[in-house]
Amino acid sequence: MDSDQRAGQAQRLRRGLGPVVRGVLAAALVAALAGCASFSGSAEPVVSLKTRLDAVKALPEAEALANFASADDEDRGGLDPKSYRDYVAGVYVRAADAQYLAFRTNLSRETKGAGFGSSTAILVMNGAAIVSGVEGARALATAAAVTSGTYSALSKEVFQDKTHQALLAAMDSRRATAKIALQKGLQQPANVYTLRDAFDAIYDLERQASLDVAVQQLTTLATADAAAQEKTLKSLYQAPILTQAAVDRLAAILDYVDALAASNQRADLDMLNAIAAAPGIEVGVGDTPGKTRNNIVVWLNDPAQTADIDAVIAKLKPVTKKDTY
């Protein structure tokens, strides 16, 4: 075959490629619509999705915000603003979790019960169902690329066992990150972190249940990140919620340590090193005052220490000779 013949063949191939790809995508969509029954691979939740959503409907956002702002605790069922804020946030988060679990379960069921082409299409259709506008268009555009790629290179096993799990891990990771932000906010007083702030964080949590968002996350080590974020989330739930008085006392100690580290006086720097080496603290003296200060700050912020500020002051007193800071 001479060069002119090869060029003509390549041109005919390019002209024919578009219809082939469209045909593959169309076939995948038809297969997805046909579908077939399959097990979900997970137990049914103890509390149904409908029950969770009904609880949200009984507590509409506008009404909850008005109750939160009221000067009368009776409007909040006898709860103070912080307790009411936390209660409402809990109702909405549990509903968001239930909704996500249902989405995740359906996604797993459909991809297990359909062929490879329909698995690809189902992923995209589910993504488009929970996003809108430009975001949905990007999800569909990604689907076209995935479908055309599967035609030439990928297999059912690669997609379902690798890509599907990576997408779920990415969504899990982003939801854990959003939950961490919410939990940190709920540890603040109600006049600092309001119910409106909590609602904004919950809506951000809901937005993470998107395949479009998950596709963007696939370039990271999503599974490892999800594990790390979950660990952080658990530690936050286990950490004590400090009173404002305890926060102020801890801040005063931190200010004292900062002042020692910033000082040029030998006596202050010796005091800083003595604190780092004191019995019960023993965090180690760093190469520089700044590193020594950081070692002490990490120790002070550990939940084991912040749970009892009086105990912290007792450990510092043999060195600093101070009862207050």
NORBELQUI-V271266 format. One record per backbone hydrogen bond with DSSP energy under -0.5 kcal/mol. NH is the residue of the N-H (numbers start at 0). CO is the residue of the C=O. E is the energy in kcal/mol with one decimal. If there is no record, write none. Layout:
# NORBELQUI-V271266
nh=NH co=CO e=E
nh=NH co=CO e=E
This chain:
# NORBELQUI-V271266
nh=5 co=1 e=-2.3
nh=6 co=2 e=-2.3
nh=7 co=3 e=-2.1
nh=8 co=4 e=-2.3
nh=9 co=5 e=-2.3
nh=10 co=6 e=-2.1
nh=11 co=7 e=-2.1
nh=12 co=8 e=-2.2
nh=13 co=9 e=-2.2
nh=14 co=10 e=-2.2
nh=15 co=11 e=-1.7
nh=16 co=12 e=-1.1
nh=17 co=13 e=-0.8
nh=19 co=15 e=-1.5
nh=20 co=16 e=-2.6
nh=21 co=17 e=-2.6
nh=22 co=18 e=-2.4
nh=23 co=19 e=-2.3
nh=24 co=20 e=-2.5
nh=25 co=21 e=-2.6
nh=26 co=22 e=-2.5
nh=27 co=23 e=-2.2
nh=28 co=24 e=-2.3
nh=29 co=25 e=-2.4
nh=30 co=26 e=-2.5
nh=31 co=27 e=-2.1
nh=32 co=28 e=-2.1
nh=33 co=29 e=-2.2
nh=34 co=30 e=-3.1
nh=47 co=45 e=-0.5
nh=51 co=47 e=-1.8
nh=52 co=48 e=-2.6
nh=53 co=49 e=-2.6
nh=54 co=50 e=-1.7
nh=55 co=51 e=-1.3
nh=56 co=52 e=-2.4
nh=57 co=53 e=-1.8
nh=58 co=55 e=-1.6
nh=59 co=56 e=-0.5
nh=63 co=59 e=-2.5
nh=64 co=60 e=-2.7
nh=65 co=61 e=-1.9
nh=66 co=62 e=-2.4
nh=67 co=63 e=-2.4
nh=68 co=64 e=-1.8
nh=69 co=65 e=-0.8
nh=69 co=66 e=-0.6
nh=72 co=70 e=-0.6
nh=74 co=71 e=-1.4
nh=75 co=72 e=-1.6
nh=76 co=73 e=-1.7
nh=77 co=72 e=-2.5
nh=78 co=72 e=-0.6
nh=78 co=75 e=-0.9
nh=83 co=79 e=-2.6
nh=84 co=80 e=-2.7
nh=85 co=81 e=-2.5
nh=86 co=82 e=-2.1
nh=87 co=83 e=-2.7
nh=88 co=84 e=-2.5
nh=89 co=85 e=-2.1
nh=90 co=86 e=-2.0
nh=91 co=87 e=-2.2
nh=92 co=88 e=-2.7
nh=93 co=89 e=-2.3
nh=94 co=90 e=-1.5
nh=95 co=91 e=-2.4
nh=96 co=92 e=-2.7
nh=97 co=93 e=-2.1
nh=98 co=94 e=-2.5
nh=99 co=95 e=-2.2
nh=100 co=96 e=-2.6
nh=101 co=97 e=-2.1
nh=102 co=98 e=-2.2
nh=103 co=99 e=-3.0
nh=104 co=100 e=-2.7
nh=105 co=101 e=-2.6
nh=106 co=102 e=-2.3
nh=107 co=103 e=-2.3
nh=108 co=104 e=-2.6
nh=109 co=105 e=-2.6
nh=110 co=106 e=-2.1
nh=111 co=107 e=-1.8
nh=112 co=108 e=-1.9
nh=113 co=109 e=-0.9
nh=118 co=114 e=-2.3
nh=119 co=115 e=-2.0
nh=120 co=116 e=-1.8
nh=121 co=117 e=-3.0
nh=122 co=118 e=-2.1
nh=123 co=119 e=-1.6
nh=124 co=120 e=-2.9
nh=125 co=121 e=-2.8
nh=126 co=122 e=-2.0
nh=127 co=123 e=-2.8
nh=128 co=124 e=-1.5
nh=129 co=125 e=-0.8
nh=129 co=126 e=-1.0
nh=130 co=126 e=-0.7
nh=134 co=131 e=-1.1
nh=135 co=131 e=-0.8
nh=136 co=132 e=-1.9
nh=137 co=133 e=-2.4
nh=138 co=134 e=-1.9
nh=139 co=135 e=-2.2
nh=140 co=136 e=-2.3
nh=141 co=137 e=-2.3
nh=142 co=138 e=-1.8
nh=143 co=139 e=-2.0
nh=144 co=140 e=-1.7
nh=145 co=141 e=-2.5
nh=146 co=142 e=-3.2
nh=147 co=143 e=-2.4
nh=148 co=144 e=-2.0
nh=149 co=145 e=-2.5
nh=150 co=146 e=-1.5
nh=151 co=147 e=-0.9
nh=151 co=148 e=-0.6
nh=152 co=148 e=-2.6
nh=153 co=148 e=-1.0
nh=158 co=154 e=-2.3
nh=159 co=155 e=-2.7
nh=160 co=156 e=-2.3
nh=161 co=157 e=-1.6
nh=162 co=157 e=-1.2
nh=163 co=158 e=-2.5
nh=165 co=161 e=-2.3
nh=166 co=162 e=-2.4
nh=167 co=163 e=-2.0
nh=168 co=164 e=-2.6
nh=169 co=165 e=-2.3
nh=170 co=166 e=-2.1
nh=171 co=167 e=-2.7
nh=172 co=168 e=-2.4
nh=173 co=169 e=-2.2
nh=174 co=170 e=-2.3
nh=175 co=171 e=-2.3
nh=176 co=172 e=-2.1
nh=177 co=173 e=-2.1
nh=178 co=174 e=-2.3
nh=179 co=175 e=-2.1
nh=180 co=176 e=-1.9
nh=181 co=177 e=-1.9
nh=182 co=178 e=-2.9
nh=183 co=179 e=-2.5
nh=184 co=180 e=-1.7
nh=185 co=181 e=-2.3
nh=186 co=182 e=-0.8
nh=186 co=183 e=-0.7
nh=187 co=184 e=-2.0
nh=191 co=188 e=-1.3
nh=192 co=188 e=-2.8
nh=193 co=191 e=-0.6
nh=197 co=193 e=-1.9
nh=198 co=194 e=-2.7
nh=199 co=195 e=-2.1
nh=200 co=196 e=-2.0
nh=201 co=197 e=-2.3
nh=202 co=198 e=-2.5
nh=203 co=199 e=-1.7
nh=204 co=200 e=-1.9
nh=205 co=201 e=-2.2
nh=206 co=202 e=-1.8
nh=207 co=203 e=-0.7
nh=207 co=204 e=-1.0
nh=208 co=205 e=-1.6
nh=209 co=207 e=-2.0
nh=213 co=209 e=-2.1
nh=214 co=210 e=-2.5
nh=215 co=211 e=-1.5
nh=216 co=212 e=-1.2
nh=217 co=213 e=-0.8
nh=217 co=214 e=-1.0
nh=218 co=215 e=-0.6
nh=219 co=216 e=-2.2
nh=221 co=219 e=-2.1
nh=224 co=220 e=-2.3
nh=225 co=221 e=-2.6
nh=226 co=222 e=-1.9
nh=227 co=223 e=-2.1
nh=228 co=224 e=-2.8
nh=229 co=225 e=-2.4
nh=230 co=226 e=-2.0
nh=231 co=227 e=-2.1
nh=232 co=228 e=-2.7
nh=233 co=229 e=-2.5
nh=234 co=230 e=-2.1
nh=235 co=231 e=-1.9
nh=236 co=232 e=-2.0
nh=237 co=233 e=-1.7
nh=238 co=234 e=-1.3
nh=241 co=239 e=-0.7
nh=246 co=242 e=-2.3
nh=247 co=243 e=-2.4
nh=248 co=244 e=-2.1
nh=249 co=245 e=-2.5
nh=250 co=246 e=-2.5
nh=251 co=247 e=-1.9
nh=252 co=248 e=-1.8
nh=253 co=249 e=-2.3
nh=254 co=250 e=-2.4
nh=255 co=251 e=-2.0
nh=256 co=252 e=-2.3
nh=257 co=253 e=-2.6
nh=258 co=254 e=-2.3
nh=259 co=255 e=-1.9
nh=260 co=256 e=-2.2
nh=261 co=257 e=-1.9
nh=262 co=258 e=-0.8
nh=262 co=259 e=-0.7
nh=268 co=264 e=-2.1
nh=269 co=265 e=-2.6
nh=270 co=266 e=-1.9
nh=271 co=267 e=-2.2
nh=272 co=268 e=-2.2
nh=273 co=269 e=-2.3
nh=274 co=270 e=-2.2
nh=275 co=271 e=-1.9
nh=276 co=272 e=-1.5
nh=277 co=273 e=-0.7
nh=277 co=274 e=-0.9
nh=280 co=277 e=-2.2
nh=281 co=277 e=-1.9
nh=282 co=275 e=-1.7
nh=283 co=275 e=-1.4
nh=291 co=287 e=-2.2
nh=292 co=288 e=-2.8
nh=293 co=289 e=-2.2
nh=294 co=290 e=-2.1
nh=295 co=291 e=-1.9
nh=296 co=292 e=-2.6
nh=297 co=293 e=-2.5
nh=298 co=294 e=-1.6
nh=299 co=295 e=-2.6
nh=300 co=296 e=-2.1
nh=301 co=297 e=-0.5
nh=301 co=298 e=-1.0
nh=304 co=301 e=-2.0
nh=305 co=301 e=-2.3
nh=306 co=302 e=-1.5
nh=307 co=304 e=-1.9
nh=311 co=307 e=-1.4
nh=312 co=308 e=-2.4
nh=313 co=309 e=-2.0
nh=314 co=310 e=-1.7
nh=315 co=311 e=-1.7
nh=316 co=312 e=-2.1
nh=317 co=313 e=-0.6
nh=318 co=315 e=-1.5
nh=319 co=315 e=-2.8
nh=320 co=316 e=-2.8
